Amino acid sequence: MAFYILAIPLRKFKEKMKWLGPAQTVTVLCLVLTMGLRLGANDEVVNNLDSYGLYALVITIFTIAFSIVSVAVARRAMGIDQYGLMKNERVDLEMEEELEVIEEEVAEEEKGGFDRMTLWILLAVALGLALGYFLVRPQFNYENFERGAGLAITIELLILLVFVGLDLGLAGDVISNIKSVGVRVLVIPLVIEVGTLVGAAICGLFLPISLRESLAIGAGFGWYSLGAGLLMDAGLMTAGAISFMHNVMRELVSIIITPTVAKKIGFVEAVAAPGATGMDVCLPIITRSTSGNIAVYSFVSGFIISMSVPLVVPLFI
């Protein structure tokens, strides 16, 4: 918020602030690389990548897929277009120019086939996992490295949020977007949760875990520390381990697919994959892959979903 306000008097220098986009991209890649290092160095994650990892991956695929589908249906039903704008909404000249730029960027990416941002993110994740497993794990004390990696991620997130605040402040359309979207912005987190739970319920029908465990795992909505912690505290250790891995995977998969989802399906749908992390870790990636007005959907959805985790997980337990 502070940097959003700071950016207001800088709007007249908007043309000179084009470095913000590349700066966000570089910081996103550094963040993803650090997350990959952290996971690759974690023995608990590495040692359970076989059975628990497979279950977690299946749940991740189903919950993300159904979340995206649910948001796609809700968006169309509410009359919101691919770029997060009301179809019948009058747009001023500045918004039309922004929309033209967005459409040109989408068209340019489609010419190149696979989204370049997604490719860079995949490479950063793979490099981080490899370095974490082969270099960090045998050479460093994990507890010390975990503290350092946690601090690095916090710093990278703060830098990203500074860039996002400046970017939104320069755009200057956040308040108008909130007014134009209104209560519709509250529908998105609801349908994300419904889609997630439907996907988790389907997984509970064929995976070797109970339906209530599957639903409780899905109800973590990407918040791996709290979701897994609640399950383990209730004595469901297997479900807790799967929950931890699933929610970590949901965050990583969301980071990887967000640029492609935004360009191929819709900007609002890009908010569906991360769930709770749409308000923090994935917010800069969503903003970078879409446009400033989608930050409203992402932050509000992430906030509401995060608040519901400590209520919904115990409900299924």
Phi, psi and chi 1 to 4 in degrees:
 res  aa     phi    psi   chi1   chi2   chi3   chi4
   1 MET       -  -40.8  179.5   59.2   72.5      -
   2 ALA   -61.2  -41.9      -      -      -      -
   3 PHE   -78.5  -23.5  -75.4   91.3      -      -
   4 TYR   -62.9  -46.6  174.7   87.9      -      -
   5 ILE   -65.6  -40.8  -63.9  171.0      -      -
   6 LEU   -61.3  -32.6  179.7   64.3      -      -
   7 ALA   -76.5  -16.7      -      -      -      -
   8 ILE   -57.8  -50.0  -66.6  175.0      -      -
   9 PRO   -70.8   -9.9   23.6  -33.0      -      -
  10 LEU   -90.0    0.6  -61.7  176.5      -      -
  11 ARG   -61.2  -29.8  -72.6  174.2 -172.6  168.8
  12 LYS   -70.3  -15.0   55.6 -175.1  175.4 -177.9
  13 PHE  -105.9   24.1  -55.9  110.1      -      -
  14 LYS   -55.5  -38.8 -168.4  173.8 -179.3  179.0
  15 GLU   -64.2  -27.8  -72.7  -61.4  -45.9      -
  16 LYS   -87.1   -2.2  -63.4 -178.8  179.6  179.6
  17 MET  -104.8   20.9  -57.5  -70.1  -74.4      -
  18 LYS   -68.7  -12.0  -69.8 -176.1  177.2  179.0
  19 TRP   -68.8  -14.5   56.2  -90.7      -      -
  20 LEU   -61.5  -39.2  -84.1  173.9      -      -
  21 GLY   -61.0  -56.9      -      -      -      -
  22 PRO   -59.4  -36.1  -25.8   34.7      -      -
  23 ALA   -63.5  -40.8      -      -      -      -
  24 GLN   -62.3  -43.2  -76.6 -171.6   54.8      -
  25 THR   -61.0  -46.6  -59.8      -      -      -
  26 VAL   -62.2  -42.8  170.6      -      -      -
  27 THR   -67.7  -37.5  -47.0      -      -      -
  28 VAL   -60.2  -45.1  164.2      -      -      -
  29 LEU   -65.1  -38.3  -66.4  176.5      -      -
  30 CYS   -62.9  -41.8  -70.5      -      -      -
  31 LEU   -62.7  -46.3  172.7   63.6      -      -
  32 VAL   -64.7  -39.8  172.2      -      -      -
  33 LEU   -61.5  -43.1  177.8   66.3      -      -
  34 THR   -64.9  -40.8  -52.4      -      -      -
  35 MET   -62.8  -40.7  -69.2  173.1   64.2      -
  36 GLY   -62.6  -42.7      -      -      -      -
  37 LEU   -57.9  -43.9  -78.4  167.0      -      -
  38 ARG   -63.1  -42.5 -165.3  177.5 -171.9 -178.5
  39 LEU   -72.5  -42.6  -72.1  175.0      -      -
  40 GLY   -63.6  -27.7      -      -      -      -
  41 ALA   -87.6   -5.8      -      -      -      -
  42 ASN   -89.0  109.9 -170.3  -44.1      -      -
  43 ASP   -60.4  -39.1  -78.2  -33.0      -      -
  44 GLU   -60.5  -42.7 -176.7  179.4   -5.0      -
  45 VAL   -68.7  -46.9  172.7      -      -      -
  46 VAL   -64.0  -43.0  171.9      -      -      -
  47 ASN   -71.7  -18.2  -67.3  -24.2      -      -
  48 ASN  -112.4   22.3  -70.9  -62.4      -      -
  49 LEU   -74.1   -9.0  -79.6  177.2      -      -
  50 ASP   -79.7  -85.2   45.7    7.1      -      -
  51 SER   -74.8  -55.4   57.8      -      -      -
  52 TYR   -61.4  -38.7  -69.6  178.0      -      -
  53 GLY   -63.5  -39.0      -      -      -      -
  54 LEU   -65.5  -45.1  177.2   61.0      -      -
  55 TYR   -61.1  -43.9  -56.3  156.2      -      -
  56 ALA   -62.9  -39.8      -      -      -      -
  57 LEU   -64.6  -42.8  179.0   61.1      -      -
  58 VAL   -61.6  -46.7  171.2      -      -      -
  59 ILE   -62.3  -39.4  -65.0  172.5      -      -
  60 THR   -61.6  -45.8  -59.8      -      -      -
  61 ILE   -61.8  -46.8  -67.5  170.3      -      -
  62 PHE   -67.8  -43.8  -88.3   77.1      -      -
  63 THR   -67.6  -40.4   52.6      -      -      -
  64 ILE   -67.3  -44.1  -72.4  179.3      -      -
  65 ALA   -61.0  -47.2      -      -      -      -
  66 PHE   -70.9  -30.1  -83.7   88.4      -      -
  67 SER   -64.7  -45.2  -65.1      -      -      -
  68 ILE   -64.1  -44.2  -68.0  173.1      -      -
  69 VAL   -61.9  -43.5  169.6      -      -      -
  70 SER   -61.3  -44.1  -61.7      -      -      -
  71 VAL   -67.1  -38.0  171.9      -      -      -
  72 ALA   -61.0  -42.8      -      -      -      -
  73 VAL   -66.7  -46.1  171.7      -      -      -
  74 ALA   -64.3  -41.0      -      -      -      -
  75 ARG   -60.3  -47.0  173.1  177.5   67.5   77.4
  76 ARG   -65.4  -38.7  -72.6  169.8  172.2   80.3
  77 ALA   -64.9  -30.9      -      -      -      -
  78 MET   -88.2   -0.9  -69.0 -173.3  -68.0      -
  79 GLY    75.9   29.2      -      -      -      -
  80 ILE   -98.9  133.3  -59.4  173.1      -      -
  81 ASP   -82.7 -177.3   71.5    8.5      -      -
  82 GLN   -58.8  -27.1  179.5 -175.9   -2.5      -
  83 TYR   -99.7   13.2  -55.1  109.1      -      -
  84 GLY    82.1   17.7      -      -      -      -
  85 LEU  -110.9  146.9  -57.4  170.3      -      -
  86 MET   -66.2  132.6  -61.7  -59.0  -62.7      -
  87 LYS   -62.9  -35.7  -69.2 -178.9  178.9  178.5
  88 ASN   -94.4    7.2  -61.0  -36.9      -      -
  89 GLU   -79.4  136.5 -179.6 -175.6   13.5      -
  90 ARG   -75.3  128.9  175.6 -173.8  171.9  -85.0
  91 VAL  -111.2  137.5  -68.4      -      -      -
  92 ASP   -81.1  178.7   56.6   24.4      -      -
  93 LEU   -61.1  -41.1 -178.9   59.9      -      -
  94 GLU   -63.6  -41.9 -175.0  178.2  -12.1      -
  95 MET   -66.9  -38.6 -179.3   61.9   77.7      -
  96 GLU   -61.7  -41.8  -74.0  177.2   -6.3      -
  97 GLU   -64.0  -41.5  -69.5  174.3   -7.6      -
  98 GLU   -63.5  -40.8 -179.0 -177.9  -11.0      -
  99 LEU   -64.7  -39.3 -164.8   54.3      -      -
 100 GLU   -62.5  -41.1  -73.8  175.8    6.5      -
 101 VAL   -63.4  -43.9  170.4      -      -      -
 102 ILE   -60.3  -46.2  -68.3  168.8      -      -
 103 GLU   -63.9  -37.6  -70.6  172.7  -20.1      -
 104 GLU   -65.0  -41.1  -73.5  173.6    5.6      -
 105 GLU   -64.6  -41.9  -71.1  175.4   -8.3      -
 106 VAL   -62.4  -45.5  171.6      -      -      -
 107 ALA   -62.0  -39.4      -      -      -      -
 108 GLU   -65.8  -41.1 -172.4   65.3   28.4      -
 109 GLU   -66.2  -38.6  -68.5  -70.6   -9.3      -
 110 GLU   -66.2  -31.8  -72.6  177.0  -13.7      -
 111 LYS   -63.0  -36.3  -73.4  179.4 -175.9  176.8
 112 GLY   -83.0    1.2      -      -      -      -
 113 GLY    78.8 -115.1      -      -      -      -
 114 PHE   -65.3  135.0 -166.4   69.5      -      -
 115 ASP   -61.1  128.6 -178.9   70.2      -      -
 116 ARG   -66.6  -38.2  -77.0  175.2  -66.8  179.8
 117 MET   -62.9  -41.9 -176.1   64.2  176.7      -
 118 THR   -60.8  -41.9  -58.7      -      -      -
 119 LEU   -62.2  -45.2  178.0   60.3      -      -
 120 TRP   -63.0  -39.3  -78.6  113.0      -      -
 121 ILE   -65.4  -43.2  -70.6  172.6      -      -
 122 LEU   -59.4  -44.7  -83.7  170.3      -      -
 123 LEU   -63.5  -40.3  -69.3  173.0      -      -
 124 ALA   -65.6  -41.5      -      -      -      -
 125 VAL   -63.6  -47.8  170.6      -      -      -
 126 ALA   -61.7  -43.7      -      -      -      -
 127 LEU   -63.1  -43.8  178.8   61.8      -      -
 128 GLY   -62.1  -45.5      -      -      -      -
 129 LEU   -61.5  -43.8  -72.9  169.4      -      -
 130 ALA   -64.6  -46.6      -      -      -      -
 131 LEU   -65.4  -39.6  -69.9  175.0      -      -
 132 GLY   -62.7  -41.5      -      -      -      -
 133 TYR   -76.0  -47.7 -178.5   76.9      -      -
 134 PHE   -88.9  -24.2  -67.8  108.1      -      -
 135 LEU  -110.0  -55.0 -178.9   62.4      -      -
 136 VAL   -70.5  -47.0  175.4      -      -      -
 137 ARG   -57.7  -47.6 -160.1  167.5   64.7   98.0
 138 PRO   -81.3  -16.7   26.7  -31.9      -      -
 139 GLN  -103.6  -23.6  -61.6  -68.0  -27.4      -
 140 PHE  -122.3  151.8  -65.7   89.7      -      -
 141 ASN   -70.2  123.8  176.7  -85.8      -      -
 142 TYR   -63.4  -39.1  177.9   72.6      -      -
 143 GLU   -62.9  -41.9  -68.5 -177.0   -1.1      -
 144 ASN   -66.5  -42.3  -66.7  -26.0      -      -
 145 PHE   -65.0  -40.0  174.2   76.7      -      -
 146 GLU   -59.3  -42.2  172.7   71.8   12.2      -
 147 ARG   -64.6  -43.9  -75.8 -165.8  -68.7  -89.5
 148 GLY   -65.1  -42.3      -      -      -      -
 149 ALA   -66.2  -39.4      -      -      -      -
 150 GLY   -61.8  -42.3      -      -      -      -
 151 LEU   -64.5  -42.1  177.5   60.6      -      -
 152 ALA   -62.1  -42.3      -      -      -      -
 153 ILE   -64.4  -41.1  -71.9  173.4      -      -
 154 THR   -60.5  -45.7  -59.6      -      -      -
 155 ILE   -63.6  -44.0  -67.1  171.1      -      -
 156 GLU   -63.2  -39.4  -71.7  159.1   -8.2      -
 157 LEU   -63.7  -42.7  -87.7  174.3      -      -
 158 LEU   -62.6  -41.6  -71.2  172.9      -      -
 159 ILE   -63.5  -42.9  -66.8  171.3      -      -
 160 LEU   -61.6  -43.5  -87.9  174.5      -      -
 161 LEU   -67.0  -31.2  -68.1  174.7      -      -
 162 VAL   -62.7  -47.2  166.7      -      -      -
 163 PHE   -62.9  -41.4  -71.7  151.4      -      -
 164 VAL   -63.7  -43.5  169.5      -      -      -
 165 GLY   -60.4  -43.7      -      -      -      -
 166 LEU   -64.0  -42.9  -70.3  171.2      -      -
 167 ASP   -61.6  -45.5 -154.4   19.3      -      -
 168 LEU   -67.5  -38.9  -65.1  179.0      -      -
 169 GLY   -64.5  -37.7      -      -      -      -
 170 LEU   -68.4  -36.5  -70.4  171.3      -      -
 171 ALA   -67.3  -43.1      -      -      -      -
 172 GLY    70.2   22.7      -      -      -      -
 173 ASP  -120.7   12.2   53.0    6.9      -      -
 174 VAL   -64.1  -47.8  173.1      -      -      -
 175 ILE   -62.1  -43.8  -57.3  -59.4      -      -
 176 SER   -64.8  -34.5   61.3      -      -      -
 177 ASN   -68.1  -39.7  -75.1  -35.8      -      -
 178 ILE   -62.4  -42.8  -67.1  175.1      -      -
 179 LYS   -64.8  -42.2  -70.4  179.5  179.6  178.0
 180 SER   -70.9  -37.2   64.2      -      -      -
 181 VAL   -77.5  -39.9  174.1      -      -      -
 182 GLY    61.8 -139.8      -      -      -      -
 183 VAL   -68.6  -12.3  -65.1      -      -      -
 184 ARG   -59.7  -30.0  -67.0  177.4 -179.9   85.5
 185 VAL   -64.2  -22.3   75.7      -      -      -
 186 LEU   -79.9  -18.7  -58.0  178.2      -      -
 187 VAL   -73.0  -35.2  175.1      -      -      -
 188 ILE   -58.8  -50.9  -59.1  -57.8      -      -
 189 PRO   -61.7  -32.1   18.1  -30.9      -      -
 190 LEU   -64.2  -46.6  175.8   61.5      -      -
 191 VAL   -72.5  -28.1  -63.7      -      -      -
 192 ILE   -63.2  -44.0  -69.4  172.7      -      -
 193 GLU   -65.4  -42.6  -68.7 -171.7    9.0      -
 194 VAL   -61.9  -47.2  170.2      -      -      -
 195 GLY   -60.8  -42.0      -      -      -      -
 196 THR   -60.8  -46.4  -65.0      -      -      -
 197 LEU   -69.8  -33.7  -65.8  175.8      -      -
 198 VAL   -64.3  -46.1  169.1      -      -      -
 199 GLY   -61.3  -42.3      -      -      -      -
 200 ALA   -65.9  -38.3      -      -      -      -
 201 ALA   -64.1  -41.1      -      -      -      -
 202 ILE   -62.0  -41.4  -67.7  173.3      -      -
 203 CYS   -61.8  -35.0  -67.8      -      -      -
 204 GLY   -67.3  -14.4      -      -      -      -
 205 LEU   -82.4  -22.7  -61.7  177.2      -      -
 206 PHE  -127.0  -13.5   62.9   86.4      -      -
 207 LEU   -83.1  153.8  -70.8  178.8      -      -
 208 PRO   -77.2   47.1   29.0  -35.3      -      -
 209 ILE  -134.7  159.1   54.3  176.4      -      -
 210 SER   -73.7  162.6   68.2      -      -      -
 211 LEU   -62.8  -40.8  178.7   60.0      -      -
 212 ARG   -66.7  -36.7   75.9  179.7 -177.1  114.1
 213 GLU   -65.8  -42.9  -73.1  176.5  -37.6      -
 214 SER   -61.9  -43.1 -177.4      -      -      -
 215 LEU   -66.5  -40.1  -75.1  166.6      -      -
 216 ALA   -65.6  -36.2      -      -      -      -
 217 ILE   -64.9  -47.4  -69.9  167.5      -      -
 218 GLY   -63.5  -31.1      -      -      -      -
 219 ALA   -70.9   -2.9      -      -      -      -
 220 GLY   -70.8  -22.1      -      -      -      -
 221 PHE    49.6   32.8  -59.8  126.4      -      -
 222 GLY    96.5   -6.1      -      -      -      -
 223 TRP   -92.6   87.4 -168.5  -14.4      -      -
 224 TYR   -68.0  -32.4   55.3   83.0      -      -
 225 SER   -71.4  -47.4   56.1      -      -      -
 226 LEU   -76.9  -45.9 -178.4   59.2      -      -
 227 GLY   -57.1  -50.7      -      -      -      -
 228 ALA   -66.6  -38.7      -      -      -      -
 229 GLY   -62.0  -41.6      -      -      -      -
 230 LEU   -64.2  -39.4  -70.3  169.8      -      -
 231 LEU   -69.0  -43.8  -76.5  163.4      -      -
 232 MET   -67.4  -35.5  -69.3  179.8  179.6      -
 233 ASP   -64.2  -28.2 -172.5   55.9      -      -
 234 ALA   -86.8    3.1      -      -      -      -
 235 GLY    88.9    3.7      -      -      -      -
 236 LEU   -92.9   77.0  -58.1  172.3      -      -
 237 MET   -68.8  -42.2  -58.6  -52.4  -65.9      -
 238 THR   -63.0  -47.6  -62.2      -      -      -
 239 ALA   -62.8  -35.9      -      -      -      -
 240 GLY   -64.8  -41.9      -      -      -      -
 241 ALA   -65.9  -42.5      -      -      -      -
 242 ILE   -65.6  -39.7  -63.8  171.8      -      -
 243 SER   -60.5  -44.6  174.0      -      -      -
 244 PHE   -59.3  -48.9  173.5   78.2      -      -
 245 MET   -67.8  -39.3  -61.6 -177.6   73.6      -
 246 HIS   -62.1  -46.9  153.9   63.4      -      -
 247 ASN   -68.9  -33.6  -73.0  -50.7      -      -
 248 VAL   -65.0  -43.5  169.3      -      -      -
 249 MET   -63.8  -38.7  -74.1 -179.0 -176.3      -
 250 ARG   -61.7  -40.8  179.9  163.3 -172.5  167.6
 251 GLU   -65.0  -46.7 -174.5  176.0  -74.5      -
 252 LEU   -67.7  -45.5  -80.5  175.9      -      -
 253 VAL   -61.8  -38.9  170.2      -      -      -
 254 SER   -61.9  -43.1  -61.7      -      -      -
 255 ILE   -60.4  -40.2  -70.3  171.0      -      -
 256 ILE   -71.2  -43.3  -67.2  168.4      -      -
 257 ILE   -92.0  -11.9   69.4  171.7      -      -
 258 THR   -53.8  -47.8  -71.7      -      -      -
 259 PRO   -59.7  -40.2  -24.2   35.4      -      -
 260 THR   -70.2  -43.2  -59.7      -      -      -
 261 VAL   -59.3  -43.9  171.1      -      -      -
 262 ALA   -60.3  -42.7      -      -      -      -
 263 LYS   -84.0  -34.4  -69.6  178.4  173.8   63.5
 264 LYS   -92.2  -28.5  -58.4  -66.8 -175.2 -178.8
 265 ILE  -114.1  -57.7  -55.7  176.6      -      -
 266 GLY   170.2  154.0      -      -      -      -
 267 PHE   -65.7  -42.1  -76.4    8.6      -      -
 268 VAL   -67.7  -35.5 -179.0      -      -      -
 269 GLU   -62.6  -26.3  -76.6   84.9  -19.1      -
 270 ALA   -63.4  -22.3      -      -      -      -
 271 VAL   -76.1  -20.9  175.5      -      -      -
 272 ALA   -70.4  -41.1      -      -      -      -
 273 ALA   -61.8  -47.2      -      -      -      -
 274 PRO   -69.6  -27.8  -12.8   26.2      -      -
 275 GLY    67.4 -121.7      -      -      -      -
 276 ALA   -63.0  -32.6      -      -      -      -
 277 THR   -78.7    5.0   56.3      -      -      -
 278 GLY   -67.2  -15.1      -      -      -      -
 279 MET   -97.0   -9.0   68.2  175.1  -71.0      -
 280 ASP  -136.1  -85.7   42.7   57.8      -      -
 281 VAL   -57.8  -45.7  174.3      -      -      -
 282 CYS   -89.4   -8.4  -66.7      -      -      -
 283 LEU   -58.2  -48.5  175.6   59.8      -      -
 284 PRO   -63.1  -35.6  -22.0   34.7      -      -
 285 ILE   -68.7  -40.2  -66.8  124.6      -      -
 286 ILE   -64.5  -46.4  -69.7  169.6      -      -
 287 THR   -62.3  -41.0  -54.4      -      -      -
 288 ARG   -66.3  -32.6 -178.7   76.6 -174.0   92.7
 289 SER   -90.2  -14.2  -56.8      -      -      -
 290 THR  -120.6 -115.5   57.6      -      -      -
 291 SER  -150.2  170.2   61.4      -      -      -
 292 GLY   -57.6  -34.1      -      -      -      -
 293 ASN   -68.8  -20.6   63.4  -53.7      -      -
 294 ILE   -76.8  -17.1  -57.6  -57.7      -      -
 295 ALA   -59.0  -32.5      -      -      -      -
 296 VAL   -62.0  -49.7  176.2      -      -      -
 297 TYR   -60.4  -45.6  -70.5   99.7      -      -
 298 SER   -64.0  -49.2 -174.4      -      -      -
 299 PHE   -66.5  -47.7 -176.8   82.8      -      -
 300 VAL   -62.7  -43.6  172.6      -      -      -
 301 SER   -62.8  -48.0  -67.5      -      -      -
 302 GLY   -60.1  -40.2      -      -      -      -
 303 PHE   -65.2  -49.6  178.9   78.2      -      -
 304 ILE   -65.0  -42.7  -67.7  175.2      -      -
 305 ILE   -64.0  -41.8  -69.0  170.3      -      -
 306 SER   -60.7  -40.8  -64.1      -      -      -
 307 MET   -67.2  -24.1  -67.5  -59.1  100.2      -
 308 SER   -87.1  -18.2   66.4      -      -      -
 309 VAL   -56.8  -50.7  171.3      -      -      -
 310 PRO   -67.4   -9.3   20.9  -31.1      -      -
 311 LEU   -97.1  -41.4  -60.8  175.6      -      -
 312 VAL   -80.0  -40.2 -178.8      -      -      -
 313 VAL   -60.1  -51.3  172.6      -      -      -
 314 PRO   -60.3  -28.4  -23.7   35.2      -      -
 315 LEU   -60.1  -42.3  179.2   66.3      -      -
 316 PHE   -81.4  -30.3  -69.1  116.7      -      -
 317 ILE   -60.3      -  -67.5  176.2      -      -
